[in-house]
Amino acid sequence: MLRLWRLRRVSAMFARIEKNVRFSYFWTRCIKLFLVTIFVCHCAACFIYLLAARHPESKEADTWLGNVLPNFRDESLWTRYVTSVYWAVTTLTTTGYGDIHPVNQGEMVYDIFFMLLNLALTAYIIGNMTNLITRLTARTRGYRDSVQAVTDFAHRNQLPARLHEQMLAHMQLKFKTDSLQQQGTMAILPKAIRSSLAQHLFLKTVEKVYLFQGTSYNFLTQLVTEMKAEYFPPREEIILFNEAPSEFYIVVNGSVDVLIKKDSFEQILFTAHSGDVIGEIGVLCYMPQPFTVRSRKLSQLLRIDRTVFMSVVQSFQEDGQRIVDNLLQRLRESDDPRFEELSAEIEVLLTDGSDMTLSLCSLAAYGNAEAMEEQLKEGADPNKADYCGRTPLLIASTKGHLECVKLLLEHKAEANKADVDGKVPLAEALIARDPATVKLLWENGATLQNANRGQLLGQAVQDCNVELIEDYLEYGADIDEGDDEGLTPLHIAVLHGLPAMAKFLISKGANPNKATEGIPTPLELAEQSNANPELAKLRAQLLKTPVAALNDDKFREELSRSDDSIHPATPPETSPFGSGNDITSDAGALPRTKKTLSVGFQISQPQSPTRLKRFNLSRSRHEHPAINSLMQKQSPRGRRASSIKRHKTLHANPWGRQRGLEGDTNAISGSQPHSDSTPPEFSAAPKRVTIHPHHPHSKEAFSCVVGKLVMLPQSIDELLQIANTKFQDLHATRVMNREAAEIDDVSVIRDNEHLFVVVDNRVHLESQLGFDAGELIANLESIITVLSSAKS
């Protein structure tokens, strides 16, 4: 019995083996549990045999073994041992066939305690085996649960199939890469070991990158340590077009496509393989990413964060300059298609930089006049533009950094240099409503001569910003200035259904008969706007006026007073939106070239900016891309602004029409709430409806029959007349909605609703066959009556 103390040495041996990674933990635990079971059975068999052997020979039949094997002492030792172990195993496994059972009380007591021990041993074994098996399938179960959750999410939100496949591909990739445990392993190691591992894994790949040719070994080792390895499944977007330059990548394994979109089609510029770098142009030039990068197959990439990269470069400035030189050399000598369209911009951004310090444009955006002065003293070019052609003076004027503007003008910065979108410093200062900056620029020769004045005026018309329009006119803009498509401000006012703005523009000298090649005059556009009574009234007033009198100041003054929505007003002492600039004092007022009358309106906006609609133009008479693409014109900030969603893209104008929340009805001239005195022309935009020449439940409703988009007239009869004109030989008599409910009042029709004009079957039949249907029905009834009487 004392030798059982050696069992602790056996337990310690198994504990050492379990910690040894050269042996399988699963099989080690299984062998240990098996040996524990065998040992318990052996001990139980020995003790139960001892009870039978110590029993008196005269009462041998009163033992469990004597009951099974009479004269068991004469049997061999092997037979007695096997019989005892058989009893122990059947009892341990709770089988208990009943062929071997205790007989006397001592054996029964022993059997009771042994079966209680079996309960604890069975629970121990089952628990350990369950834990071992579940650990083997835990990752697979978690993966299946994640895939099921992604699938349910895609079905619940009705995601497109391509997006659903991308989500599943990401989950599959994560399941595969989690087994590598690369990030988790690297995270728990100290920095020195991580550095050695990164150098061993990725240094040879990084050394092949053209961008780092000629850099020092210390720079590369420190940079490699900061890189993060990532995996991307096939056809996953890695870098998006116009994305912020927050990181760039080095391809380790796999391949990725560099794409550019032309004419709504994606074109593959080139395919990057191991050792190629992507996204470096945006990071080094600090410009939006000019390309889209998408993985072609399963790829491993090294990600380098821009902030981390710049901090490493600051410690190795010579290597930073070498990186810039490598990019310039690649630009000049390589036939890389990425540089064909951006070569000039990249050359300007990188040629004069001795290191990767902030440019004058960045300093102008931050308003750091001290750092800007240091760079200017060192010979920096004050007219050096960024990727979008914006000069430091233009950026400083936009941000309202007066000290930076003064500093740049003192160093001979060009005050009239425009960017690629036709924006100049004076226009930006006017939009920002910064009187001090406007005055300073004006005194230093700034004008609107090089600006896209037509675009600026058109955007101000859409914003209903009267004061900004007046400022443009006072600083040299022409009221009939056309934009890139040839549309004048009056064109835009008519197209957007703004009669009060149209009157204001005419009062300022706009020509309603100005003809542009391929574009109808504003007066002709107003003729098509039958749904807007105010425009029709204005058109009638203009038609009665002789052409020579249109330029008369007296006529313009009468026109401006003909509507209550236009009235003389004085400029507010301060900006109604809290700019804090006193515009009535001599020091802060905007410099004027002549004294003018400030005009203000009270305008009730539509319920939402998305409700502002164009008037329907007849394509048969006026086909011009300027009118068809009016809603996609450039805003003064250089962004593509759709009038349907322009509340998200228009420039934030502190004195213009207040935008923001849908349904805002604040006034233009003082952010006053809309009242009942608001003119009707601004109460709502005209409604448009689509008419279809069939019943809503007919088979044509499920086919690709194209309807007609028309302006909603004032009555149902007018709508039916329009439908009969649009659809020849229709003779429609009723109007229905999608649910086949007849409509008899236009007030219940909503904007952009689909209407169905149908023909009364009886009237249509009479017109087609040339007889009276009522007479035919009467004759048939008489015939049926005669036949019924004859049958009876």
C-alpha positions in Angstrom: 0.0 0.0 0.0 2.9 2.4 0.7 4.1 1.9 -2.8 0.9 3.8 -4.0 2.8 7.0 -2.9 4.7 6.6 -6.2 1.5 7.7 -8.0 2.4 11.4 -7.4 5.6 10.8 -9.4 3.4 9.3 -12.2 1.2 12.4 -12.1 4.2 14.8 -12.3 5.5 12.9 -15.3 2.2 13.3 -17.2 2.2 17.1 -16.2 5.7 17.5 -17.8 4.6 15.6 -20.9 1.5 17.8 -21.3 3.7 20.9 -21.3 6.1 19.5 -23.8 5.0 20.8 -27.2 6.7 17.8 -29.0 3.9 15.6 -27.7 0.2 15.9 -28.7 -1.8 17.3 -25.8 -4.9 15.5 -27.0 -3.3 12.0 -27.1 -1.4 12.6 -23.8 -4.7 13.4 -22.0 -6.4 10.4 -23.6 -3.6 8.0 -22.5 -3.7 9.5 -19.0 -7.4 9.0 -18.6 -7.2 5.5 -19.9 -4.5 4.5 -17.5 -6.4 6.1 -14.6 -9.4 3.9 -15.6 -7.3 0.7 -15.8 -5.7 1.5 -12.4 -9.0 2.0 -10.7 -10.4 -1.3 -12.1 -7.2 -3.2 -11.0 -7.4 -1.8 -7.5 -11.1 -2.6 -7.2 -10.6 -6.2 -8.4 -7.8 -6.7 -5.9 -9.8 -5.5 -3.0 -13.0 -7.5 -3.9 -10.9 -10.6 -4.3 -9.2 -9.9 -0.9 -12.7 -9.9 0.7 -13.5 -13.3 -0.8 -10.1 -14.8 0.0 -10.1 -13.7 3.7 -13.6 -15.3 4.2 -13.6 -18.6 6.2 -13.2 -21.7 3.9 -16.2 -23.3 5.6 -18.4 -20.4 4.4 -16.8 -20.2 0.9 -20.2 -20.4 -0.8 -21.3 -17.2 1.0 -18.8 -15.0 -1.0 -19.3 -13.5 -4.4 -16.4 -15.5 -5.9 -17.4 -18.8 -4.3 -20.9 -18.3 -5.7 -19.5 -18.1 -9.2 -16.5 -20.5 -8.9 -17.0 -23.2 -6.3 -13.7 -24.2 -4.8 -12.2 -21.0 -6.4 -8.9 -21.6 -4.4 -8.2 -24.5 -6.6 -8.5 -22.3 -9.8 -5.5 -20.7 -11.4 -4.4 -17.2 -10.4 -5.2 -15.9 -13.9 -8.7 -17.2 -13.8 -9.4 -15.6 -10.4 -7.8 -12.3 -11.6 -9.8 -12.1 -14.8 -13.0 -12.9 -12.9 -12.3 -10.1 -10.4 -11.4 -7.6 -13.1 -14.6 -8.5 -15.0 -16.7 -7.7 -11.9 -14.8 -4.3 -11.5 -15.3 -3.3 -15.1 -19.0 -4.2 -15.2 -19.5 -2.3 -12.0 -17.4 0.7 -13.2 -19.2 1.0 -16.5 -22.6 0.7 -14.7 -23.5 -2.3 -16.9 -24.1 -4.7 -14.0 -25.3 -7.8 -15.8 -26.2 -9.4 -12.4 -24.2 -12.6 -13.0 -21.6 -11.5 -10.4 -22.9 -9.7 -7.3 -22.0 -9.3 -3.7 -23.3 -12.0 -1.3 -22.4 -11.1 2.3 -22.7 -7.8 4.0 -19.1 -6.9 3.9 -19.1 -7.2 0.1 -22.2 -5.2 -0.2 -20.7 -2.3 1.8 -17.6 -2.4 -0.3 -19.7 -2.4 -3.4 -21.6 0.7 -2.2 -18.5 2.8 -1.8 -17.0 1.6 -5.1 -20.1 2.6 -7.0 -20.0 6.1 -5.4 -16.4 6.3 -6.5 -17.5 5.4 -10.0 -19.8 8.4 -10.2 -17.0 10.8 -9.6 -14.6 9.0 -11.9 -17.1 8.8 -14.7 -17.9 12.6 -14.4 -14.1 13.3 -14.5 -13.5 11.3 -17.6 -16.6 12.5 -19.5 -15.8 16.1 -18.7 -12.2 15.8 -19.9 -13.1 14.1 -23.1 -15.8 16.6 -23.9 -13.4 19.5 -23.4 -10.8 17.9 -25.6 -13.3 17.2 -28.4 -15.0 20.6 -28.3 -11.6 22.4 -28.5 -10.9 20.6 -31.8 -14.2 21.9 -33.4 -14.5 25.3 -31.6 -13.0 27.3 -34.5 -15.1 25.6 -37.1 -18.3 26.1 -35.0 -17.4 29.8 -34.6 -16.8 30.2 -38.3 -20.2 28.6 -39.2 -22.0 30.8 -36.7 -20.3 33.9 -38.2 -21.2 32.9 -41.7 -24.8 32.2 -40.7 -25.0 35.7 -39.0 -23.6 37.4 -42.2 -26.0 35.5 -44.4 -29.0 36.4 -42.2 -27.8 40.1 -42.2 -27.5 40.1 -46.0 -31.0 38.6 -46.5 -32.6 40.9 -43.9 -31.2 44.0 -45.5 -31.6 42.7 -49.1 -27.9 43.3 -49.9 -26.8 42.7 -53.5 -25.2 39.4 -54.3 -21.8 40.8 -55.0 -21.6 42.5 -51.6 -22.9 39.3 -49.9 -20.1 37.3 -51.7 -17.5 39.8 -50.5 -18.6 39.5 -46.9 -18.5 35.7 -47.1 -15.1 35.8 -48.8 -13.8 38.0 -45.9 -15.1 35.5 -43.3 -13.5 32.6 -45.1 -10.2 34.5 -45.3 -10.4 35.4 -41.6 -11.0 31.7 -40.8 -7.9 30.7 -42.7 -5.6 33.4 -41.5 -6.6 33.0 -37.9 -4.9 29.7 -37.9 -1.7 31.4 -38.8 -2.0 33.6 -35.6 0.6 36.0 -37.1 -0.7 39.2 -35.5 -1.4 37.6 -32.2 2.0 36.0 -32.0 3.8 39.2 -32.9 1.8 41.2 -30.4 2.9 39.2 -27.4 6.5 39.4 -28.2 8.9 42.2 -27.2 9.9 44.8 -29.7 13.4 43.4 -30.3 12.1 40.0 -31.2 9.3 41.5 -33.3 11.9 43.5 -35.2 14.0 40.4 -35.9 11.0 38.5 -37.1 9.8 41.3 -39.4 13.3 41.6 -40.9 13.4 37.9 -41.5 10.0 37.7 -43.0 9.7 41.0 -45.0 13.1 42.8 -45.4 14.0 41.1 -48.7 10.6 42.1 -50.1 10.9 45.7 -48.9 14.4 46.0 -50.3 13.0 45.3 -53.8 10.6 48.2 -53.7 11.8 51.0 -56.0 10.8 53.7 -53.5 13.4 52.5 -51.0 16.3 52.0 -53.3 19.5 53.6 -51.9 18.1 54.1 -48.4 20.0 53.1 -45.3 19.8 49.7 -43.6 18.8 51.3 -40.3 15.9 53.1 -42.0 14.6 49.9 -43.6 14.9 47.9 -40.4 12.9 50.4 -38.4 10.3 50.8 -41.2 9.8 47.1 -41.5 9.2 46.8 -37.8 6.3 49.2 -38.1 4.6 47.4 -41.0 1.5 45.3 -40.5 0.8 42.2 -42.6 -2.7 41.9 -43.9 -4.5 39.4 -46.1 -7.1 40.3 -48.8 -9.4 37.8 -50.5 -10.0 38.0 -54.3 -11.8 41.1 -55.7 -11.7 43.1 -52.5 -11.2 46.9 -52.6 -7.9 47.8 -50.9 -7.7 51.5 -51.8 -10.7 53.5 -53.1 -10.5 56.4 -55.6 -10.3 59.8 -53.9 -9.7 58.1 -50.5 -7.8 60.0 -47.9 -4.0 59.1 -48.1 -3.8 57.4 -44.7 -1.6 54.4 -45.7 0.1 52.7 -48.6 0.9 49.0 -49.2 3.7 46.7 -50.4 2.7 43.5 -52.1 4.3 40.4 -50.5 2.3 37.6 -52.2 -0.4 37.5 -54.7 -1.4 40.3 -57.2 -3.6 43.4 -57.2 -5.1 45.5 -60.0 -4.7 49.3 -60.2 -7.8 50.7 -61.8 -9.0 54.0 -63.1 -12.6 54.9 -64.2 -13.1 56.4 -67.6 -16.5 57.0 -69.2 -18.2 55.0 -66.5 -16.0 52.0 -67.2 -13.1 50.6 -65.1 -9.8 50.3 -66.9 -6.9 48.2 -65.5 -3.7 50.3 -65.7 -1.4 47.6 -64.5 -1.2 44.6 -62.1 1.1 44.8 -59.1 3.0 41.7 -58.0 5.4 40.9 -55.2 7.7 43.8 -54.5 5.5 46.5 -56.0 4.1 49.4 -53.9 0.6 50.9 -54.2 -0.9 54.1 -52.8 2.5 55.8 -52.5 1.5 58.8 -54.7 -1.3 59.9 -52.4 0.9 59.5 -49.2 4.0 61.2 -50.5 2.1 64.0 -52.4 -0.5 64.3 -49.7 -3.3 64.2 -52.2 -6.4 62.0 -52.5 -5.7 58.6 -53.9 -5.9 58.9 -57.7 -6.6 55.2 -58.3 -8.7 52.3 -57.1 -6.8 49.2 -56.1 -8.5 45.8 -56.0 -7.0 42.4 -55.2 -7.0 39.9 -58.1 -6.4 36.8 -55.9 -5.6 36.0 -52.3 -2.9 38.4 -51.5 -0.7 39.3 -48.5 0.2 43.0 -48.2 2.3 45.1 -45.8 0.4 48.1 -44.6 2.4 51.3 -43.7 0.5 54.0 -41.9 1.3 57.5 -43.1 1.7 59.0 -39.7 4.1 56.3 -38.7 6.0 56.6 -42.0 6.4 60.3 -41.6 7.7 59.9 -38.0 10.3 57.5 -39.2 11.3 59.8 -42.1 11.7 62.7 -39.7 14.5 60.6 -38.0 16.1 59.8 -41.3 15.7 63.0 -43.4 18.4 62.0 -45.9 16.5 58.8 -46.6 13.3 60.8 -46.9 14.9 62.9 -49.6 16.1 59.7 -51.3 12.5 58.4 -51.4 11.4 61.7 -53.0 14.2 61.4 -55.5 13.3 57.8 -56.4 9.7 58.9 -57.1 10.9 61.7 -59.3 13.2 59.4 -61.1 10.5 56.9 -61.6 8.3 59.7 -62.9 10.8 60.9 -65.5 12.3 57.6 -66.7 9.6 54.9 -66.2 6.7 54.1 -68.5 4.5 53.4 -65.6 0.9 54.2 -66.8 0.0 55.6 -63.4 2.1 58.7 -64.1 0.8 59.6 -67.5 -2.1 61.8 -66.3 -0.5 63.0 -63.1 3.0 63.6 -64.1 2.8 67.4 -64.2 1.0 67.6 -60.8 3.4 65.2 -59.1 6.4 67.1 -60.6 5.2 70.4 -59.1 4.5 68.8 -55.7 7.9 67.2 -55.3 10.6 69.1 -57.2 11.5 71.7 -54.6 11.1 69.8 -51.4 14.4 69.1 -49.6 12.5 67.0 -47.1 9.0 66.0 -46.3 8.0 69.1 -44.3 4.6 70.8 -44.6 4.1 72.8 -47.8 2.9 76.4 -47.9 -0.6 75.2 -48.8 -0.8 73.1 -45.7 0.5 76.0 -43.6 -2.1 78.3 -45.1 -4.9 75.8 -44.3 -3.7 75.7 -40.7 -3.2 79.4 -40.4 0.5 79.0 -39.3 1.8 82.4 -40.3 5.1 82.1 -38.4 6.1 78.8 -40.1 4.9 80.3 -43.5 7.1 83.4 -43.0 10.2 81.2 -42.3 9.6 79.2 -45.5 9.1 82.3 -47.5 12.3 83.8 -46.2 14.1 80.6 -47.2 12.9 81.2 -50.8 9.7 79.1 -51.0 7.5 79.9 -54.0 4.3 81.8 -52.7 2.4 80.7 -55.9 3.1 77.0 -55.6 -0.2 75.3 -56.1 -1.4 71.9 -54.8 -2.8 69.1 -56.8 -6.1 70.9 -57.4 -4.3 74.1 -58.5 -5.1 75.9 -55.2 -2.5 78.4 -54.2 -1.6 79.3 -50.6 -3.4 82.6 -51.1 -6.6 80.9 -52.3 -6.6 78.5 -49.3 -5.8 81.3 -46.8 -8.6 83.4 -48.3 -11.1 80.5 -48.0 -10.2 79.8 -44.4 -10.2 83.5 -43.4 -6.5 83.6 -42.2 -5.9 87.3 -42.6 -2.3 87.3 -41.4 -1.4 84.6 -43.9 -3.1 86.6 -46.7 -1.1 89.7 -45.7 2.1 87.7 -45.6 1.6 86.1 -49.0 0.6 89.4 -50.7 3.8 91.0 -49.2 5.8 88.3 -50.9 4.3 89.0 -54.3 1.7 86.2 -54.4 -0.5 86.3 -57.4 -3.9 87.7 -56.3 -5.9 86.6 -59.3 -4.6 83.0 -59.9 -7.4 80.5 -60.3 -7.5 76.9 -59.5 -8.7 74.1 -61.8 -12.3 74.8 -60.8 -12.1 78.6 -61.7 -12.0 79.8 -58.0 -10.0 82.9 -57.2 -9.1 84.4 -53.7 -11.5 87.3 -54.0 -14.5 85.0 -54.8 -13.6 82.7 -51.9 -13.4 85.6 -49.5 -16.8 86.9 -50.8 -18.4 83.5 -50.2 -16.9 83.3 -46.8 -18.2 86.8 -46.0 -14.9 88.0 -44.6 -14.9 91.8 -45.1 -11.3 92.3 -43.9 -9.9 89.8 -46.3 -12.1 91.1 -49.2 -10.8 94.7 -48.5 -7.2 93.6 -48.4 -7.4 91.6 -51.6 -9.2 94.4 -53.4 -6.6 96.9 -52.4 -3.9 94.6 -53.8 -5.5 94.3 -57.2 -7.6 91.1 -56.7 -10.5 90.8 -59.2 -13.0 88.2 -60.5 -11.5 88.4 -64.0 -10.0 84.9 -63.9 -12.8 83.3 -62.0 -15.6 81.2 -63.5 -18.1 84.0 -62.9 -21.0 82.2 -64.6 -20.6 79.2 -62.3 -20.4 81.4 -59.2 -23.5 83.4 -60.2 -25.4 80.2 -61.0 -24.6 78.6 -57.7 -25.7 81.8 -55.8 -29.0 81.8 -57.7 -29.6 78.2 -56.6 -28.8 79.3 -53.0 -31.1 82.4 -53.4 -28.2 84.4 -52.0 -29.1 87.9 -53.1 -26.3 89.7 -51.3 -23.6 87.4 -52.8 -25.0 88.1 -56.3 -24.8 91.8 -55.6 -21.2 91.5 -54.5 -20.3 89.5 -57.6 -21.9 92.2 -59.8 -20.1 95.0 -57.9 -16.7 93.4 -58.3 -17.0 93.0 -62.1 -19.2 90.0 -62.9 -21.8 90.3 -65.7 -25.4 89.4 -64.9 -25.7 87.6 -68.2 -22.4 85.6 -67.7 -22.8 82.0 -68.8 -21.3 79.0 -67.1 -19.4 76.2 -68.7 -22.5 74.9 -70.4 -23.8 78.4 -71.5 -26.5 78.7 -68.9 -27.0 82.2 -67.5 -28.2 82.9 -64.0 -31.7 83.7 -65.4 -31.7 80.3 -67.1 -31.1 78.7 -63.8 -33.7 80.7 -62.0 -36.3 79.7 -64.5 -35.3 76.1 -64.6 -35.5 75.8 -60.8 -38.8 77.6 -60.6 -37.7 80.7 -58.8 -39.8 83.6 -60.2 -38.8 86.1 -57.4 -35.2 85.4 -58.2 -35.9 85.8 -61.9 -37.5 89.2 -61.2 -34.5 90.2 -59.1 -32.1 89.2 -61.9 -34.0 91.1 -64.5 -34.1 94.1 -62.2 -30.3 93.9 -62.2 -30.1 93.9 -65.9 -30.5 90.3 -66.9 -31.6 89.8 -70.5 -34.6 87.5 -70.8 -34.1 87.2 -74.6 -30.4 86.3 -74.4 -29.8 83.5 -76.9 -27.1 80.9 -76.5 -26.1 78.4 -79.2 -28.4 75.4 -78.8 -30.1 76.7 -75.6 -33.5 78.4 -75.6 -33.8 81.8 -74.1 -35.0 82.3 -70.5 -38.3 83.6 -71.9 -38.8 80.4 -74.0 -38.1 78.3 -71.0 -40.7 80.2 -69.0 -43.2 79.5 -71.8 -42.9 75.8 -71.0 -43.5 76.3 -67.3 -47.3 76.3 -67.4 -47.6 74.9 -63.9 -46.0 77.9 -62.3 -48.4 80.9 -62.5 -45.9 83.4 -61.3 -43.5 82.5 -64.1 -46.4 82.7 -66.6 -47.3 86.1 -65.2 -43.7 87.3 -65.5 -43.5 86.0 -69.1 -46.7 87.9 -70.0 -45.4 91.1 -68.5 -42.1 90.8 -70.4 -43.9 90.0 -73.7 -46.0 93.2 -73.3 -42.8 95.3 -72.8 -40.9 96.5 -75.8 -37.4 95.1 -76.2 -35.9 98.6 -76.0 -37.6 99.2 -72.6 -36.2 96.1 -71.0 -33.0 97.9 -70.3 -34.7 101.0 -68.9 -34.0 101.6 -65.2 -37.5 102.7 -64.5 -38.9 99.4 -65.9 -36.5 97.4 -63.7 -37.4 99.3 -60.6 -41.1 98.8 -61.3 -40.5 95.1 -61.9 -38.6 94.7 -58.6 -41.5 96.3 -56.8 -44.2 94.4 -58.5 -44.0 91.6 -56.1 -44.1 91.7 -52.3 -41.3 89.2 -52.0 -38.8 91.8 -53.4 -38.4 94.9 -51.4 -35.6 97.3 -50.4 -33.7 96.3 -47.4 -30.7 97.4 -45.5 -27.8 95.2 -44.8 -27.8 93.6 -41.3 -25.4 95.1 -38.8 -23.9 91.7 -38.2 -24.1 88.4 -40.0 -27.4 86.7 -39.2 -25.5 83.5 -38.8 -23.1 84.8 -36.2 -20.0 85.6 -38.2 -19.2 88.4 -35.9 -18.0 90.7 -38.7 -19.4 94.2 -38.5 -20.4 95.0 -42.0 -21.7 98.5 -41.4 -18.6 100.0 -39.9 -16.0 101.6 -42.1 -13.3 99.2 -40.9 -15.2 96.0 -41.5 -17.6 96.7 -44.4 -17.1 95.0 -47.7 -15.4 97.6 -50.0 -17.9 98.7 -52.7 -17.1 100.0 -56.1 -20.5 101.8 -56.3 -23.5 102.4 -54.1 -26.2 99.9 -54.7 -29.5 98.9 -53.3 -29.4 95.8 -51.1 -32.3 93.5 -51.8 -33.7 90.8 -49.5 -36.4 88.2 -49.8 -38.5 86.1 -47.6 -38.6 82.7 -49.2 -40.4 79.6 -48.1 -38.3 76.7 -49.0 -39.8 73.5 -50.3 -40.4 70.8 -47.7 -37.0 69.3 -48.5 -34.1 70.4 -50.7 -34.8 67.2 -52.6 -38.1 68.6 -53.8 -36.6 71.3 -55.9 -37.3 70.3 -59.5 -36.6 71.5 -62.9 -39.2 72.4 -65.4 -39.9 69.9 -68.0 -38.1 70.7 -71.3 -39.5 69.5 -74.6 -36.7 67.4 -76.1 -38.2 67.8 -79.5 -37.5 71.5 -79.4 -34.5 71.9 -77.1 -31.8 69.2 -77.0 -28.7 70.5 -75.3 -26.3 68.8 -72.8 -26.2 72.0 -70.7 -29.9 71.7 -69.9 -29.8 67.9 -69.6 -26.9 68.0 -67.1 -27.9 71.1 -65.2 -28.2 69.1 -62.0 -24.6 67.9 -62.2 -22.8 71.2 -62.5 -19.7 72.2 -60.6 -20.3 74.1 -57.4 -18.2 77.0 -56.4 -16.2 74.7 -54.2 -15.3 72.6 -57.1 -17.5 69.6 -56.3 -20.1 68.0 -58.5 -23.4 69.3 -57.1 -26.7 67.7 -58.0 -29.6 69.9 -57.3 -31.5 66.8 -56.0 -28.8 66.3 -53.3 -27.1 69.6 -53.3 -27.9 70.2 -49.6 -25.1 67.9 -48.9 -22.6 69.4 -51.3 -23.2 73.1 -51.5 -20.7 75.5 -49.9 -21.6 76.5 -46.4 -22.5 80.1 -47.0 -23.0 82.0 -43.7 -25.2 84.7 -45.3 -26.9 82.6 -47.9 -30.1 80.6 -47.6 -29.9 78.5 -44.5 -29.7 74.8 -45.3 -29.3 71.7 -43.3 -32.3 69.9 -41.8 -35.0 68.7 -44.2 -38.1 70.9 -44.1 -36.3 74.0 -42.9 -38.3 77.1 -43.8 -36.1 79.9 -42.5 -36.0 83.1 -44.4 -33.0 84.2 -46.5 -32.6 87.7 -45.2 -32.8 87.1 -41.5 -33.5 83.5 -40.8 -37.1 84.4 -39.9 -39.7 81.7 -39.8 -42.1 81.3 -42.7 -45.4 83.1 -42.3 -48.6 83.3 -44.2 -47.3 86.4 -46.0 -44.8 84.3 -47.9 -45.3 84.6 -51.7 -47.0 81.6 -53.3 -44.2 81.1 -55.9 -42.0 79.8 -53.1 -44.6 77.7 -51.3 -43.9 74.5 -53.2 -42.1 73.2 -56.3 -44.2 72.1 -59.3 -45.3 68.5 -59.3 -44.3 66.0 -62.0 -46.2 62.8 -62.8 -45.8 59.9 -65.1 -48.8 58.8 -67.2 -49.3 55.4 -68.7 -51.9 54.6 -71.5 -53.3 51.4 -70.0 -55.1 50.0 -67.0 -52.9 49.5 -63.9 -53.9 45.8 -63.7 -53.6 45.0 -67.3 -50.7 42.9 -68.8 -49.1 46.0 -70.1 -48.5 47.1 -66.5 -46.1 44.2 -66.1 -44.2 44.8 -69.3 -41.6 47.4 -70.2 -44.1 49.9 -71.6 -42.6 53.4 -71.1 -44.8 56.2 -69.8 -44.6 60.0 -70.3 -43.3 62.4 -67.7 -45.4 65.6 -67.7 -46.0 68.5 -65.4 -49.2 68.1 -63.3 -51.9 70.6 -64.6 -54.6 72.4 -62.6 -57.4 69.9 -63.4 -58.2 66.3 -64.3 -59.6 67.5 -67.7 -56.4 69.2 -68.6 -54.5 66.0 -67.6 -56.7 63.9 -69.8 -56.2 66.4 -72.7 -52.4 66.1 -72.2 -52.6 62.3 -72.2 -54.7 62.2 -75.4 -52.2 64.5 -77.0 -49.2 62.4 -75.9 -50.8 59.1 -76.8 -52.5 59.4 -80.2 -55.9 57.8 -80.7 -56.3 57.1 -77.0 -59.5 59.0 -76.0 -58.9 58.6 -72.3 -61.8 59.4 -70.0 -60.6 58.4 -66.5 -57.4 58.6 -64.4 -56.4 55.9 -61.9 -53.5 55.2 -59.5 -51.5 52.0 -59.1 -54.3 50.5 -57.0 -56.9 51.1 -59.7 -58.6 53.7 -57.7 -60.2 56.5 -59.9 -58.9 60.0 -59.3 -61.2 63.0 -59.8 -59.2 65.7 -58.1 -55.6 66.8 -58.8 -55.0 67.9 -55.2 -54.7 64.3 -54.1 -52.0 63.5 -56.6 -48.5 63.5 -55.1 -45.2 64.4 -56.8 -43.5 61.7 -59.0 -46.7 59.6 -58.8 -47.5 57.1 -61.6 -51.0 57.6 -63.1 -52.9 55.4 -65.5 -55.3 57.0 -68.1 -57.9 54.5 -69.2 -60.6 54.5 -71.9 -64.2 53.8 -71.1 -64.8 50.5 -72.9 -68.3 51.4 -74.2 -67.3 54.8 -75.6 -64.1 53.3 -77.1 -66.1 50.5 -78.7 -68.7 52.9 -80.2 -65.9 55.1 -81.7 -64.1 52.1 -83.2 -67.1 50.1 -84.6 -69.3 53.1 -85.5 -72.6 52.0 -83.9 -74.6 52.8 -80.7 -73.7 50.2 -78.0 -77.0 51.0 -76.1 -79.1 50.1 -79.1 -77.2 46.9 -79.6 -77.8 45.9 -75.9 -81.5 46.7 -76.2 -81.8 44.5 -79.3 -80.0 41.6 -77.5 -82.3 41.9 -74.5 -85.5 41.7 -76.7 -84.1 38.7 -78.5 -83.4 36.9 -75.1 -87.0 37.8 -74.0 -88.5 36.3 -77.1 -86.4 33.1 -76.9 -87.4 32.7 -73.2 -91.1 33.0 -73.9 -90.9 30.6 -76.9 -89.1 28.0 -74.7 -91.8 28.3 -72.0 
